[in-house]
Amino acid sequence: MPVQFIELVATDFNEARASSAVPADAVVTYLRTLTSDEHTEIAGVGQGRRVFRIDGIEIDVIHRDLGRHHVGQCGTCPRRTDCVEGFWALRVDHAGGVQPCLLRDDLRLDITPFLTDPHGLADHVAGHVTAFTEGTL
């Protein structure tokens, strides 16, 4: 089972709760007391992360100090200056939409026609992500 700690990404929505967030630095410091098996991944897309291995379990810490990494649509995005995370996750909303960016509703893919077709769903989502990362969406 993947284990991930994600440092709070500041947005207008959660600004009032920022004082209750645990900084990634504290998590990283604690994990370093448990293991010396640590590496950093910044290749690809999204937020940089630290990866720890403890007793065969990989623990990721999404850490803002490692910076954001933009590809495809992100490179020329008109909202890039407002971006707080880069692309590292797909979001599925309650209406059956998948989108790679919280700031861009125009990048949303409606997956409701594929909910009964797992292979079609996987193919369409994979194609959408590929088009996004290649900048052709």
N, C-alpha and C positions, 0 to 999 in steps of 0.2 A: 504494500500500500504506500503510495507516495506521501511524503510528509513535506510540507512547505510552510515556511513562515514568510509572510509578505508584509514588508514595512508599509505603514499607512501611506497611501498616495493622497496627498492633499487635494481636495476638491471643494467646491462651494457647499456640496451636500454634507460633507463630514467635518467641516472646519470647526464646528462647535465641539466635536469629540476629540480633537487632536491632542488635548492635554491628557487624555486617558490612554493613549496609544503607547505600546511598549516599543522603544527604539530597536532597530535591528542590531545596533551595536551591542546591546545587552545580551541578545540571543546569541550572537556570534561569540562573544566573550565566554558565555556559559558553555556553548558547544565545544570550544577549544579546550575546556577543562576535561572533556569526555573523550576527545580523540585528537590525533595529530594528522589524520587523513582528511585533508582539506584541499580543494582546488577551486579556482575561479573560472566561471564561464561567462564570456562576454560576446562570443561569436553568435551569429544569427540575428534574431530580432528580439526586441523588447528590452526589458530591464536586466542589467547585469545581475548575476547571482553567485553566491558562494555555495559550494556543495561539500557537505560533510558526510563521511561514512562511519557509522557506529554500529558495530555488531552486524554488519551486512546490510544495514538499512541506510538508504541515501536520504539525507535531509537537506533541502534547498532553503536558502535564505535569500529572498529577493531584497536587494540592498540598494537603496538610492545612491549611495556613494560610488557605486560602480558605473553609474551613468546609464543613459538610454541609447538604444541602437535602432535606427530607423531604416526601413527598406521600402522598396516599391512605392506605394501610394504615399507613405510618410515623407519621402524625400521632397515631394513637391506639394505637400498638403497645405492648404491655406490656413489650417488650424494648428500647424506645427508649433507655433510659439505658445499656444495654450496647452499643449500636450504635457501630461504629467507622468506618462508611463511608457510610451512606445508600444509596440505590438508584441505581446507575449501570451495572450489568451484569447479564446473566442468566448463571446457572451451569448447565451441563449436567453431570450426574453419570454415572458409569459404568453405572448401571442405567436410563438413559433418562429421567431426570427433569430438568425445568427449574424453577429457582426464582430469584426475584428477591432473595432475602435468605438469607445464610448462617445466620442465627440462627433462622429460622422454617421448619421442615420442613412445617408445615401449609399453606404457600403453594406447595408443589411441584406441578407439573403433569406427569403421566406422558405422554410423547410417543411411546412405543413403538408405539401403534396407528397412528401417522401417518408412520412412518419410510419407508414406500414411497409416500407421497402428499405430495409437496412443497407443493402448494397447501393441502391440509388442515393440514399442519404449520404453515405460515406463518399461516394463519387462526386456528388454535387458540392459537398462541403470542401472536399480536398481541392476540387477545381476552383472554387471561390477563393480559398486561401492562397493557392498558387497564383491566381490572377492578381490578388492583392499584393503579394510579395514581389511579383514581377512588374507591378505598376500598370497592368493592363485592365484592371477592373473598371 
